[in-house]
Amino acid sequence: MAIKITDDCISCDACISECPNNAIYEPDQEWSYSEGTKLDGTVTLKSNGEEVDAGEEFEAKSDEFYFIITDKCTECQGFHDEPQCAAVCPTDACVPDEDFEETEDQLLAKKAWLHGE
């Protein structure tokens, strides 16, 4: 499953540099699927089959806490043995998102999709 950031987040910035998929954003920051990935043009999201423009800027998902884009989170599969955001979080605010359960194979497929492998 993807990781989410709870309201225990103290916005310490430790998690952002650890994410190999550029899936973590600061509060109130616009984001795109293409940022930090090889996604370009119209792409089909793995989570729901929706087509989106990878370069489109979307509104922040939170104006108070750091947030993770589920469709970009692979739990660090294919990069590390554990989610790095959770490993470095001093408040344990990075937790599994029970609303987005995925198998290891699905997470690795998402990694390949994000990075053009």
Secondary structure in CASP SS format (residue, H / E / C, confidence):
PFRMAT SS
TARGET T0000
AUTHOR 0000-0000-0000
METHOD secondary structure of the structure
MODEL  1
M C 1.00
A C 1.00
I E 1.00
K E 1.00
I E 1.00
T C 1.00
D C 1.00
D C 1.00
C C 1.00
I C 1.00
S C 1.00
C C 1.00
D C 1.00
A C 1.00
C C 1.00
I H 1.00
S H 1.00
E H 1.00
C C 1.00
P C 1.00
N C 1.00
N C 1.00
A C 1.00
I E 1.00
Y E 1.00
E C 1.00
P C 1.00
D C 1.00
Q C 1.00
E C 1.00
W E 1.00
S C 1.00
Y C 1.00
S C 1.00
E C 1.00
G C 1.00
T C 1.00
K C 1.00
L C 1.00
D C 1.00
G C 1.00
T E 1.00
V E 1.00
T E 1.00
L C 1.00
K C 1.00
S C 1.00
N C 1.00
G C 1.00
E C 1.00
E E 1.00
V E 1.00
D E 1.00
A C 1.00
G C 1.00
E C 1.00
E C 1.00
F E 1.00
E C 1.00
A C 1.00
K C 1.00
S C 1.00
D C 1.00
E C 1.00
F C 1.00
Y C 1.00
F E 1.00
I E 1.00
I C 1.00
T H 1.00
D H 1.00
K H 1.00
C C 1.00
T C 1.00
E C 1.00
C C 1.00
Q C 1.00
G C 1.00
F C 1.00
H C 1.00
D C 1.00
E C 1.00
P C 1.00
Q H 1.00
C H 1.00
A H 1.00
A H 1.00
V H 1.00
C C 1.00
P C 1.00
T C 1.00
D C 1.00
A C 1.00
C E 1.00
V E 1.00
P E 1.00
D C 1.00
E C 1.00
D C 1.00
F C 1.00
E C 1.00
E C 1.00
T C 1.00
E H 1.00
D H 1.00
Q H 1.00
L H 1.00
L H 1.00
A H 1.00
K H 1.00
K H 1.00
A H 1.00
W H 1.00
L H 1.00
H H 1.00
G C 1.00
E C 1.00
END
